[in-house]
């Protein structure tokens, strides 16, 4: 038992759970950004282009951005 009343084993368990939580959040963030990239890539030939769809995906959600993409007109050349 330490001065704070928490054993070393309990403290290590808390640290382990916290690191597992952070790894899960990081994985979800990478998945979200990957879907945003996919929406931007799909919209690269539309009016607002890759960056417009990518940032709209980040701002709203990739699903909403893909709905915008479905209804958007292709870029006129």
Secondary structure as UniProt FT lines:
FT   TURN            3..4
FT   HELIX           8..42
FT   TURN            43..45
FT   HELIX           49..59
FT   HELIX           62..71
//
